Amino acid sequence: MLQKLYWFWIPVVFLLFQVMIEIILPGTILEISHTENGPHELLQFVVILIAFLYASYILFRMKKANNYGHVLWVFIACICCLYVTVEEVSWGQHFFEWSTPEYWQHVNDQQETNLHNTSSWLDQKPRLMLELGVVVGGLIIPFLLRAKSRLLPLRFNAIYPTQQLSVVAGIFLLLKVIDQVEKFTFQMFTRISEVQELYLFYFVLLYLFIIKDRFVDAKQHVNIPANIVAAE
């Protein structure tokens, strides 16, 4: 069970802090804070790195009773977290500042040694899938678990998110709405996509905390009714 500090206070306080610095700090400093080596990018890297380590730990410590579907689910989470982790820092280029080979500069629109800037299939489309996963997993599924649990297949009980993740998912959705509003009004955030990304990664981390409770610590039986899962 997630402590309120993780699922409520941290995401809410961070949002308030972000709004405060957007108001107080000058634009030049805000731009620097969102650069490749700025605090936002570094924090994103740390969060998704922890998520990868957590997923790896779960994968190797899962109870023998877990079925192959659960193992596959955690394995996919582990691989995805690893991919995002190394891509966030261009496989180490942001830290060690090596030069991008000339041939790679022609296929990478940011002239970096990563894959996500070479194709939308390695960047925008995976991100869209994650965004949909956060909205569905963080808002729609918890609502259905409480109101219409019979609509959700019981065989997936073990991997359904809990209602605690609704806070992070709700903040992310709010930021998406603000992003669209900014196109017709004024810019409220310097680079709102970076703030959104941090909440996406944090959602993944919190979800893995829940999965660890179920697959490693066995704090609940994976086949209990769905409406009980929602209230854990």
Number of C-alpha atoms within 10 A of each C-alpha: 14 16 9 10 10 15 19 16 13 13 21 16 11 13 15 11 12 13 13 11 13 16 12 9 10 10 13 9 11 17 12 13 17 18 14 15 14 13 13 18 19 17 14 22 20 15 20 26 21 16 27 24 15 19 27 18 15 24 21 12 13 20 15 10 8 14 10 10 10 18 18 12 12 24 17 13 20 21 14 16 25 19 18 20 22 17 20 22 21 19 17 15 17 15 11 9 10 11 11 15 11 9 9 15 15 11 14 17 12 13 17 24 22 20 19 21 19 19 13 12 12 14 15 13 12 14 15 11 10 18 19 12 17 26 19 16 23 25 22 15 22 25 18 16 24 17 11 13 18 13 10 14 9 15 13 13 20 21 19 21 24 26 22 24 25 24 18 25 26 16 17 24 18 12 19 16 11 16 18 10 13 14 9 8 9 8 13 14 20 15 15 16 13 16 20 19 18 19 25 24 24 24 28 21 22 19 22 22 17 23 23 22 15 21 25 18 14 13 13 15 12 18 12 13 16 25 19 14 22 20 13 13
